[in-house]
């Protein structure tokens, strides 16, 4: 791999696309094992430069200058200043909400332009996805001027809270009498909290992109709690995120996440180490025992045990060890450049571990027992646990982000399929700030076949995860023309339609398909989707829908997760067993060419 040249799959560009789908999937999955996406070093370098100059340097310079501390390069002078902590959280929210943090750039499927976010959400007429149809005043799927105004108001309110100096706080002075920088004025939190909720009720995309499930509680704490309660509540919040993510990794999915993530890391140059995460490359690329150890000891165990230690430890050295472990944990995730690229989030959480648990240790009056009221403690814990508990029991009701299931591998997911030429119809949607990804690559100079093979690497990546084998199984069992269809990974594809995705399948389910169909008008069979809900914590199956954009849902069913994880990505034994629970009536003998067929 060079700085400007990547490791392109070793295939014959002129003939590769004529091969059967699963033959292509196998070739690209085997290539992924050793090279990942094969991106040139220039791409991760671009992300590092964005982190260094936009997030760290520009952010800390602005924050310290407006807080009366610094200079910004004197980290020892401000790292434990409460107002800096508050503003760094707000700065992260601002970048996320604009679209300059997570789900940015080519690793997330944004090639030209490299930003989604604000280009979509500040433009009337783009697609909007409301979270709940029952909420009055949220009908429709088109962004209005009102939506743009409240979104821009949300950005402005965040920026205002960042640039205004801190104000004196009695509760802060009682604990830190020598502090002169104060706290962000509590009243400045009213507007961003209210506007983020309004934005979220109108468009769940903006709420999820802003990481509202984590930063909204933090902003509420900034606005209503006295200083000690604010710090302890922040500790409970970050531990809820860590522990929730750890619990979500129980089960069969997460082990399948680690190998392809390591394979794609530019910080793991050794092909031997990458292959060690697979059982018997190239014959068997299911996760090895080493991958299982890395997943559930280096991942699950660390995310559950270490936060509990940090919450209750009153020993400096034990706390220091826990903080170091969590900082290394987040730096490791950052180094792998996961496809949703939540790099700023991981750096922030590394800093928060240091600030909260070393800057304000439990033994100095900032433990759980030091909150002003036990009732408040219980209420905060219950509120933080509500959506993770509901989301694990009923994943259809809650996004995997408020469910705290980051990186768990247990995702709602989808594959989109188009008959020849049908995908091009998506480019007729207007207004739309970007085109289909394969067209974006061609606009950058990629030959058509090279652009297509590049995008097909994403479906090979999906096949290496548990739900990918199920999705491909449904398509193979139901579409008699699958080999000639264009197959797209929905997480990438929907990025070009709504400006964001973070592995959240609820952003490209039936609501988005219906919004697209309203604007494009696909014929029956032209655009067929297999979409699957994530697995409930008490269930052994995943429930899927087969959707024809022109006809709606035409089949529902489920597969057993164990069958999916036990199969190779390219399904050498054919589709895994499927159980159909409902199928739309279909007149005998009227199946059109390219339409789904009954098993």
Secondary structure by P-SEA (a helix, b strand, c coil): ccccccccccccccccccccaaaaaaaaaaaaacccccccaaaaaaaaaaaaccccaaaaaaaaaaaccccccccccccccaaaaaaaaaaaaaaaaaccccccccccccccccccccccccccccbbbbccccccccccccccaaaaaaaaaaaaaaaaaaabbbbbbcccccccccccccccccccaaaaaaaaaaaaaacaaaaaaaccccaaaaaaaaccccaaaaaaaaaaaaaaaaaaaaaaacccccccccaaaaaaccccccccccccccccccccccccaaaaaaacccccccccaaaaaaaccccaaaaaaaaaaaaaaaaaaaaacccccaaaaaaaaaaaaaaccccccccccccccccccaaaaaaaaaaaaaaaaaaaacccccccccccccccccccccccccccccccccccccccccccaaaaaaaacccaaaaaaaaaaaaaaaaacaaaaaaaaaaaacccccccbbbbcccccccccccccccccccccaaaaaaaaaacccccccbbbbbbbcccccccbbbbbbbcccccccccccccaaaaaaccccccccccbbbbccccccccccccccccccc
